[in-house]
């Protein structure tokens, strides 16, 4: 199974982007779908997560600005990002974890916020 992210790019501060992550095959028994990001020289950071029961969690730095959503039937998880700031610049990667704690990872999509 491959995860493919899309939607990254260059945006000005205050702008918006919508990231999408699609799995090449249906993944059964999904526990959670999560977006991570990693900025140059920094550790990977959990951005947002959504569980199989649709409970959501957001990192402190993005809460109120980012919204995670999923379509399990399509094995898709999206991240709507608004009011983007330079500190949001990073490579964003999606992760899908199944009930046996097996992790599927995408290659990432780069988001650059610059004016």
N, C-alpha and C positions, 0 to 999 in steps of 0.2 A: 504494500500500500504506500502510495506517495502522497504527500501533502504539498500543494502548490499555492503559494501566496501571491496575491496581486494587489494593486492599488497604491503602491508606494510612489513617491515622487518628490518633487520640489514644490514647496508651498510657502507663502509669506506668513509671517506671524499674524495670528488671528484667523488664519484660514482653516479649512476643513479637508479631511481626506477620509475615504472609506476603504478599509482593507478587507480582503476576502481570502479565505483559505478553503480550498476544496480538496477532498480526498478522492483518490483515483478509484477507490472501491468502497463499498459500504463497510463500515466498521461496526460490528455488533457490540453490544454491551459497553457503551461509552460511559465512563465515569465522569469525565470532565473535559472541557475544551478550553484551552488557555492561550492567551497571547503573552509573549515575553518580548522584551527588547533589550538590546545591548548597544550602548553607545561606545565610541572609541575610548579605550583605556578604562572602561568601567565594567563592573560585573553585570551579568545578566539580571534583569529585573522583571518580576511578574507584573504585568500591566493589568490584565483583567481575566477573569475566569468564569465559566458558567458550567454548572453541573447538570447531570441528567434530569434532575428535578427542577431545572431552570433557576436555581439559586445563583446569584451573581456575587462576585467579589471584585473590588477595584483597588489598585494601589493608591496610596494617599495622594501621589502627585498627579493622578489623572481623574480622580473621583469628581464627578460633576461635569466633566468635559468629554469623557469617552463613554461609549455604550457598546457592550458586547451583546451579540445575538447569535442564535444558531438555528439551523434547519437540519435536524437529525436525519430526516428522510433524504436529504440531499448531501449529507455529510459535509455541511458547510458551516463555518463559523466566521462571523464578520465583526469588524471593529469600526464603529463610527467615531471619528476623532474630530472634535471641534475646538476652536480657540487654541490652535496649535502654537507652541512657543519654541524658541530655539533649543531649549533643554529637552524637547521631545525628539530631537534628532537622534536617530538610532536605526539599527536594523531590527525590524519586527519579525518575529517568528511565531508560528502557531504550533501548538502541541495538542495532541489528542491522547488521552490516557484511557485505557480500557479497565474493566473491572478487575483484571489481574495485574494492574499497575504496569502494563506494557505501554511504553511511550512511542508515539509516532511524531516525527518532527518534519517540518518543512525547511526549505533552504533559506527562507527569509526574504523580506522585501525592504528596501531602504527608504527611509523617510528623512527628508532634509527640510528643516524649517529655517528659512533665511530670508532676510529682506534686502 
